[in-house]
């Protein structure tokens, strides 16, 4: 948890600093209407470390090693075994809607995600083509 907190501090927002200001933008006034942008903010973190000494060998079963394997093992022993590590972090912000405050009242206007609509169309075409292929296969198979 301390590592995650350190990563958050590096990107400028500690858990104590996360507030509603990250989701709701600054209100903008245009011709009697006030618009407040609304966004979705997501953070993701990951880390991993691995140490494997003598990996791939089962201690219960003795195995004979070839000369090249013994040479590779002795090189590995000189290096102190295997080790690994890695980590990453990411953040995403996408607009969801805007709040419109005007003479007619307050309304929330959603923002359409065109990429999702395009992806749904592509998946629908692929699904239809798959079914047409199955039908044609069954017709010509007879």
GROMACS elastic network, one bead per residue, 0.5 to 0.9 nm:
[ bonds ]
;  ai    aj funct       b0    kb
    1     4     6  0.51561   500
    1     5     6  0.62382   500
    1     6     6  0.86328   500
    2     5     6  0.50435   500
    2     6     6  0.61530   500
    2     7     6  0.86673   500
    3     6     6  0.50059   500
    3     7     6  0.62402   500
    3     8     6  0.86777   500
    4     7     6  0.50299   500
    4     8     6  0.62321   500
    4     9     6  0.86378   500
    4    45     6  0.72512   500
    4    46     6  0.87881   500
    5     8     6  0.50627   500
    5     9     6  0.62390   500
    5    10     6  0.87061   500
    5    14     6  0.67027   500
    5    15     6  0.74911   500
    6     9     6  0.50696   500
    6    10     6  0.63011   500
    6    11     6  0.89350   500
    6    14     6  0.82568   500
    7    10     6  0.50389   500
    7    11     6  0.65486   500
    7    12     6  0.88354   500
    7    14     6  0.86491   500
    7    45     6  0.85150   500
    7    89     6  0.78551   500
    8    11     6  0.53219   500
    8    12     6  0.64441   500
    8    13     6  0.55272   500
    8    14     6  0.52202   500
    8    15     6  0.73715   500
    9    12     6  0.50804   500
    9    13     6  0.55032   500
    9    14     6  0.50723   500
    9    15     6  0.85185   500
   10    13     6  0.76033   500
   10    14     6  0.85377   500
   11    14     6  0.83006   500
   12    17     6  0.86770   500
   13    16     6  0.77551   500
   13    17     6  0.55252   500
   13    18     6  0.62192   500
   14    17     6  0.51526   500
   14    18     6  0.65702   500
   15    18     6  0.54222   500
   15    19     6  0.88123   500
   16    19     6  0.80706   500
   18    21     6  0.79960   500
   18    22     6  0.69979   500
   19    22     6  0.59060   500
   19    23     6  0.77751   500
   20    23     6  0.54072   500
   20    24     6  0.61650   500
   20    25     6  0.89509   500
   21    24     6  0.52040   500
   21    25     6  0.63494   500
   21    26     6  0.81334   500
   22    25     6  0.70536   500
   22    39     6  0.79603   500
   22    40     6  0.86389   500
   22    41     6  0.72873   500
   23    37     6  0.81551   500
   23    38     6  0.56985   500
   23    39     6  0.50153   500
   23    40     6  0.61617   500
   23    41     6  0.65884   500
   23    93     6  0.88139   500
   24    27     6  0.84161   500
   24    36     6  0.67158   500
   24    37     6  0.57673   500
   24    39     6  0.64995   500
   24    98     6  0.88714   500
   25    28     6  0.88925   500
   25    36     6  0.60857   500
   25    37     6  0.51224   500
   25    38     6  0.64097   500
   25    39     6  0.78907   500
   26    35     6  0.85965   500
   26    36     6  0.63783   500
   26    37     6  0.72655   500
   27    34     6  0.63724   500
   27    35     6  0.55423   500
   27    37     6  0.72307   500
   28    33     6  0.82100   500
   28    34     6  0.55727   500
   28    35     6  0.51505   500
   28    36     6  0.64406   500
   28    37     6  0.86316   500
   29    32     6  0.67053   500
   29    33     6  0.56343   500
   29    35     6  0.63205   500
   29    36     6  0.89413   500
   30    33     6  0.52096   500
   30    34     6  0.63724   500
   30    35     6  0.78082   500
   31    34     6  0.84009   500
   32   101     6  0.85644   500
   32   102     6  0.63100   500
   32   103     6  0.74706   500
   33   100     6  0.66877   500
   33   101     6  0.56110   500
   33   103     6  0.75290   500
   34    99     6  0.78890   500
   34   100     6  0.58149   500
   34   102     6  0.64665   500
   35    98     6  0.63622   500
   35    99     6  0.55624   500
   35   101     6  0.64606   500
   35   102     6  0.88145   500
   36    97     6  0.86334   500
   36    98     6  0.53646   500
   36   100     6  0.66963   500
   36   101     6  0.83787   500
   37    95     6  0.74436   500
   37    96     6  0.80654   500
   37    97     6  0.63076   500
   37    99     6  0.64595   500
   37   100     6  0.89673   500
   38    94     6  0.87800   500
   38    95     6  0.60856   500
   38    96     6  0.57114   500
   38    97     6  0.51909   500
   38    98     6  0.53529   500
   38    99     6  0.73947   500
   39    93     6  0.64477   500
   39    94     6  0.54523   500
   39    96     6  0.50608   500
   39    97     6  0.69468   500
   39    98     6  0.85095   500
   40    92     6  0.78795   500
   40    93     6  0.54914   500
   40    94     6  0.53956   500
   40    95     6  0.63123   500
   40    96     6  0.64499   500
   41    91     6  0.73334   500
   41    92     6  0.57631   500
   41    94     6  0.68980   500
   41    95     6  0.89873   500
   42    90     6  0.82688   500
   42    91     6  0.55704   500
   42    92     6  0.51212   500
   42    93     6  0.64523   500
   42    94     6  0.89460   500
   43    89     6  0.75177   500
   43    90     6  0.58215   500
   43    92     6  0.65239   500
   43    93     6  0.89899   500
   44    88     6  0.82983   500
   44    89     6  0.56168   500
   44    90     6  0.52091   500
   44    91     6  0.62775   500
   44    92     6  0.86538   500
   45    87     6  0.76811   500
   45    88     6  0.58860   500
   45    90     6  0.65147   500
   45    91     6  0.88587   500
   46    86     6  0.83321   500
   46    87     6  0.54086   500
   46    88     6  0.53601   500
   46    89     6  0.63679   500
   47    85     6  0.76509   500
   47    86     6  0.56708   500
   47    88     6  0.63622   500
   47    89     6  0.86974   500
   48    84     6  0.81400   500
   48    85     6  0.54932   500
   48    86     6  0.53199   500
   48    87     6  0.61234   500
   49    83     6  0.76815   500
   49    84     6  0.55578   500
   49    86     6  0.64054   500
   49    87     6  0.86134   500
   50    82     6  0.82282   500
   50    83     6  0.56976   500
   50    84     6  0.50047   500
   50    85     6  0.61370   500
   51    81     6  0.77456   500
   51    82     6  0.56991   500
   51    84     6  0.62295   500
   51    85     6  0.86253   500
   52    55     6  0.54560   500
   52    81     6  0.67427   500
   52    82     6  0.52405   500
   52    83     6  0.63303   500
   52    84     6  0.86776   500
   53    76     6  0.86909   500
   53    77     6  0.85645   500
   53    80     6  0.81942   500
   53    82     6  0.58246   500
   53    83     6  0.82790   500
   54    57     6  0.60857   500
   54    58     6  0.89208   500
   54    73     6  0.81943   500
   54    76     6  0.89266   500
   54    81     6  0.74139   500
   54    82     6  0.83324   500
   55    58     6  0.83583   500
   55    82     6  0.85714   500
   57    60     6  0.88519   500
   57    61     6  0.81784   500
   57    62     6  0.86109   500
   57    63     6  0.80694   500
   58    61     6  0.56340   500
   58    62     6  0.75602   500
   58    63     6  0.84400   500
   59    62     6  0.68373   500
   65    68     6  0.80183   500
   65    69     6  0.57666   500
   65    70     6  0.61508   500
   66    69     6  0.52035   500
   66    70     6  0.62210   500
   66    71     6  0.86496   500
   67    70     6  0.50840   500
   67    71     6  0.61434   500
   67    72     6  0.86124   500
   68    71     6  0.50553   500
   68    72     6  0.61608   500
   68    73     6  0.85722   500
   69    72     6  0.50348   500
   69    73     6  0.60663   500
   69    74     6  0.85786   500
   70    73     6  0.50150   500
   70    74     6  0.61261   500
   70    75     6  0.86027   500
   71    74     6  0.51719   500
   71    75     6  0.62739   500
   71    76     6  0.86808   500
   72    75     6  0.51018   500
   72    76     6  0.62261   500
   72    77     6  0.86764   500
   73    77     6  0.61183   500
   73    78     6  0.86216   500
   73    81     6  0.89277   500
   74    77     6  0.50033   500
   74    78     6  0.62719   500
   74    79     6  0.87553   500
   75    78     6  0.51522   500
   75    79     6  0.64704   500
   75    80     6  0.88603   500
   75    81     6  0.89768   500
   76    79     6  0.50800   500
   76    80     6  0.63021   500
   76    81     6  0.53341   500
   76    82     6  0.73082   500
   77    80     6  0.50306   500
   77    81     6  0.55645   500
   77    82     6  0.89424   500
   78    81     6  0.76796   500
   79    82     6  0.79274   500
   80    83     6  0.87884   500
   95    98     6  0.83057   500
   95   110     6  0.89261   500
   95   111     6  0.68858   500
   95   113     6  0.86129   500
   96   109     6  0.88501   500
   96   110     6  0.60797   500
   96   111     6  0.54325   500
   96   112     6  0.77600   500
   96   113     6  0.82388   500
   97   108     6  0.67277   500
   97   109     6  0.54714   500
   97   112     6  0.83399   500
   98   107     6  0.84429   500
   98   108     6  0.58846   500
   98   109     6  0.54206   500
   98   110     6  0.65132   500
   98   111     6  0.74495   500
   99   106     6  0.70752   500
   99   107     6  0.58481   500
   99   109     6  0.62446   500
   99   110     6  0.86766   500
  100   105     6  0.80943   500
  100   106     6  0.56279   500
  100   107     6  0.51762   500
  100   108     6  0.61399   500
  100   109     6  0.71362   500
  101   104     6  0.79221   500
  101   105     6  0.59137   500
  101   107     6  0.65509   500
  101   108     6  0.87808   500
  102   105     6  0.53635   500
  102   106     6  0.63347   500
  102   107     6  0.84803   500
  103   106     6  0.83602   500
  104   107     6  0.88201   500
  112   115     6  0.88416   500
  112   116     6  0.85828   500
  112   117     6  0.83008   500
  113   116     6  0.56418   500
  113   117     6  0.67161   500
  113   118     6  0.89917   500
  114   117     6  0.50328   500
  114   118     6  0.61332   500
  114   119     6  0.85377   500
  115   118     6  0.50907   500
  115   119     6  0.60870   500
  115   120     6  0.85614   500
  116   119     6  0.50288   500
  116   120     6  0.60822   500
  116   121     6  0.86181   500
  117   120     6  0.51388   500
  117   121     6  0.63322   500
  117   122     6  0.87935   500
  118   121     6  0.51331   500
  118   122     6  0.62981   500
  118   123     6  0.86887   500
  119   122     6  0.50951   500
  119   123     6  0.61578   500
  119   124     6  0.85586   500
  120   123     6  0.51285   500
  120   124     6  0.61144   500
  120   125     6  0.87120   500
  121   124     6  0.50730   500
  121   125     6  0.62876   500
  121   126     6  0.86715   500
  122   125     6  0.52266   500
  122   126     6  0.62515   500
  122   127     6  0.86471   500
  123   126     6  0.50592   500
  123   127     6  0.60895   500
  123   128     6  0.86243   500
  124   127     6  0.50753   500
  124   128     6  0.61883   500
  124   129     6  0.86061   500
  125   128     6  0.51525   500
  125   129     6  0.61256   500
  125   130     6  0.85556   500
  126   129     6  0.51171   500
  126   130     6  0.61187   500
  126   131     6  0.87315   500
  127   130     6  0.50946   500
  127   131     6  0.63633   500
  127   132     6  0.87002   500
  128   131     6  0.52029   500
  128   132     6  0.61744   500
  128   133     6  0.85690   500
  129   132     6  0.50580   500
  129   133     6  0.60648   500
  129   134     6  0.86335   500
  130   133     6  0.50755   500
  130   134     6  0.62715   500
  130   135     6  0.87173   500
  131   134     6  0.50424   500
  131   135     6  0.61710   500
  131   136     6  0.85735   500
  132   135     6  0.51310   500
  132   136     6  0.61126   500
  132   137     6  0.84675   500
  133   136     6  0.51766   500
  133   137     6  0.60041   500
  133   138     6  0.86127   500
  134   137     6  0.50420   500
  134   138     6  0.62078   500
  134   139     6  0.86442   500
  135   138     6  0.52169   500
  135   139     6  0.61889   500
  135   140     6  0.87034   500
  136   139     6  0.50705   500
  136   140     6  0.60895   500
  136   141     6  0.82937   500
  137   140     6  0.54274   500
  137   141     6  0.58800   500
  137   142     6  0.89006   500
  138   141     6  0.51411   500
  138   142     6  0.67937   500
  139   142     6  0.58522   500
